[in-house]
Amino acid sequence: MFESAEIGHRIDRKDYKQREPELRAALLDAQYALLAQAKRPLVILVNGVDGAGKGETVNLFNEWMDPRHIRTEAFGPWSEDERQRPEMFRFWQVLPAKGRIGILFGSWYTDPILAHVMGQEKKARFGQRLEEIRQFERMLVAEGTVLVKFWFHLSKPAARDRFRMLERDPKNAWRVTKDDWERFKHYDEFITVCEHALRKTSTGEAPWLVVEGADPAYRSLTAGQHLLHALQAAVGEAPKADAAAVAVPPAAIDGKTLLASFDYTRALPRKKYENELESLQARLANLSRDPRLARHSLVVVFEGMDAGGKGSTIRRVTQALDARHYRVVPVAAPTDEERAQPYLWRFWRHVPRLGHTAIFDRSWYGRVLVERVEKFCSEADWMRGYDEINSFEEQLARAGAIVVKFWMAITPDEQLRRFEERKATPHKHFKITDEDWRNRKKWPLYERAVGDMVDRTSSDVAPWHIVGSDDKLFSRIEVLRHLCERIEVTIGNGAHQGRK
Amino acid sequence: MFESAEIGHRIDRKDYKQREPELRAALLDAQYALLAQAKRPLVILVNGVDGAGKGETVNLFNEWMDPRHIRTEAFGPWSEDERQRPEMFRFWQVLPAKGRIGILFGSWYTDPILAHVMGQEKKARFGQRLEEIRQFERMLVAEGTVLVKFWFHLSKPAARDRFRMLERDPKNAWRVTKDDWERFKHYDEFITVCEHALRKTSTGEAPWLVVEGADPAYRSLTAGQHLLHALQAAVGEAPKADAAAVAVPPAAIDGKTLLASFDYTRALPRKKYENELESLQARLANLSRDPRLARHSLVVVFEGMDAGGKGSTIRRVTQALDARHYRVVPVAAPTDEERAQPYLWRFWRHVPRLGHTAIFDRSWYGRVLVERVEKFCSEADWMRGYDEINSFEEQLARAGAIVVKFWMAITPDEQLRRFEERKATPHKHFKITDEDWRNRKKWPLYERAVGDMVDRTSSDVAPWHIVGSDDKLFSRIEVLRHLCERIEVTIGNGAHQGRK
């Protein structure tokens, strides 16, 4: 969930000063429109990492808008009175009325997450509570509530830096307590649990908005933009939200994306490549014949911009495999038969049995990439797609599949170079079409879609591997190594026992 | 879930013969329209009690419609091939294409229910699987699938009768196996688990349709009507289902309702009433002061037709309680403030703390009674209401509340008598308004709504008690006795330990 919020988003102070008054005026306008219509309440959840600017943002929202129509609630330990009622009682008491704004500082997520991190509640109960939250939020949205869920994030080094910086500043030193440092020690466990909670509750109708918190200017403007976006969607709409009326979060205001922030300079000399290729292919060949792997299947996904090197990499992988046990599934436009079925049907057909490998050359991620960018489906469709994909991959993993996903990342310059080369090389002509040139023009849209995709579908059981592929030799080796490592880790952890 | 399917629904063979050809023709028309539009697939799930006519209905559907466009699938033990993939794999393989009909005889419910009944899977895992089913079905509906979920039901005595009857008939004796009788021994456990599964997965967008299976004519016509209804809704609609396009199940074709089938003749002589009243009020007074009850709260709901005796019964209850510890919450039209909030908000405000009692004179059931009948909310709103109410009451129970719900059931004749009496008695004038007369005209609509309500919201933790109230004395005693018994059972089972 946090990949795009660890790339050092920031904007100039000057830029902030220029844009802030406009944002502020627009927010105030939208707030009054919400109030005048009095048809929908707005609930803002403020959650995140300590030190990521939650408090500052809450204050800012109150400053930017008319605080008379905003009710900010912070939740401490349960009072005796609250403890004697169902958990959700305290939240029901503070829901804002139609037309009004409620800012919940800490929310219905805080307690389940802490109880699980502290080991007071096991995974099953945690899952159940997240499920109850999904249903609760679904009800709120069906009843017309606009729900904006903020997660303010800091990477581990950024969190450490932030605490140190505050401590050095006499005016702010009080903000950092011993408890903060104590909690910081558990950063990794905490983030793992939060990441799971966010992924499980990031639904089409109430997605999480993750905001990188390190740079105050970026954080404030971004949070304000998200809020404005949701508010404007709310006041422009019918009184009741419907499934199709999802407010898609706007692009990052500093224009920085996960892909653009990636290091594309890594390369490998051919000699070294050849040695490594040989040894990795041997390693993979052995692994693929390891009896422990017979109780698993292998599902490998290749995605990437055109000319990212998917095909040639797949060949390097399959060279190590036994043709009786793998299948490459090239995914192009759906057939008529596939079009007559729910979206994921065409991929379920190719789910391999245990001991077998399916390699997808493009995949179900088309839903949140090409279908999103080309508007082949509605916003609501691809917004719910993340959740459906996560569920699909979880089911695969639970049934014994090792799910490995690669994004073959290249720069626009390298793509252009490869396109030109294809044009100039007769036997590569077939590899370049007008459509490739058209897609290239939509690079920024794809880049944004890829960022959202990685954020929302990189999970413990099916993480994304972004592979810098400007150098083909480097990327092939990376892919082979990753693949071997994922297999080794999984079979090393004991073979899957099958479903029954 | 099964209350309305245990009241002996039946129709004449003659009536059946008259109505069947028309139904059949309409079904065929609708099937062809579905096929011609080729926009939505129809999935029919066939589940239920052994002997309730599942197989017969599946055959009939194939006979009534054009079987070339229907694919019927039965699911036996998992094949080796299926076992090596995720559970849902086998179901994905047989989903019908747009325009087509798939009948799934046994379904994604069968395995979770059996695994839990057999004790192979614990409650937590069972809950998780039901949750996955909810999400899967939600995806199907979002993708345009029309989902018709049938449960064919037989009460325990009806199941026994049915087996015996089949055995006596040489032509059908083969249908009853030793296994059937073996399974019949576990009828109660099986039904408890199924009831839970159905309630948990009866959502606004994919509600269960429970059909009483004892009378073949009733069963067949009812199933056919349900199917026709769903088909017609599907072909009249936009290609994608939206939350508001729920097909509300039609009324029972024999006109028989849960309320109309109730025994209203029970009465109590005044002398006996007075003795019992005294002793029950004393019992309740003692219970309400029992220290074990201090770790619980008591939430009592009174619903019923106008003049059902709610008010006078509530007084008999409160006479036994300490005024410092109970509150009667009369529920009328919502205030402005309440109208500006999600529907359940006005009830959450009155959730009592531990050791306290809240008595609701009408309640959150207004959503599925008056709001449904008077069309104060959309169909989608009250259809999702059952689920939201179940979740609300579960939360109450989990936090220590004893939830007791009474439906004060009177006949239309008795209501009329009471209305006339109120009109004729000066000091009762205020109790009768024009609205009461208007509501009375809608008796059949309310009767149907009450049947659905009891079916869909009577749960282990919050069962409905239908109390025959034509005789006021009898009904007051019934209510007091029930209330005492529920409290005794609960505190006898050990006091609730509070949330934390």
Interface residues (C-beta under 8 A of the other chain):
Chain A: A38 P41 W78 D81 R83 Q84 R85 P86 E87 M88 F89 W92 Q93 L95 A97 K98 G99 A124 R125 G127 Q128 E131 E132 Q135 F136 M139 L140 A142 E143 G144 T145 D242 A243 A244 S297 E337 A340 Q341 P342 Y343 L344 W345 W348 R349 V351 R353 L354 A380 D381 R384 D387 E388 S391 Q395 L396 R398 A399 G400 G498 R499 K500
Chain B: A38 P41 W78 D81 R83 Q84 R85 P86 E87 M88 F89 W92 Q93 L95 A97 K98 G99 A124 R125 G127 Q128 E131 E132 Q135 F136 M139 L140 A142 E143 G144 T145 D242 A243 A244 S297 E337 A340 Q341 P342 Y343 L344 W345 W348 R349 V351 R353 L354 G355 A380 D381 R384 D387 E388 S391 Q395 L396 R398 A399 G400 G498 R499 K500
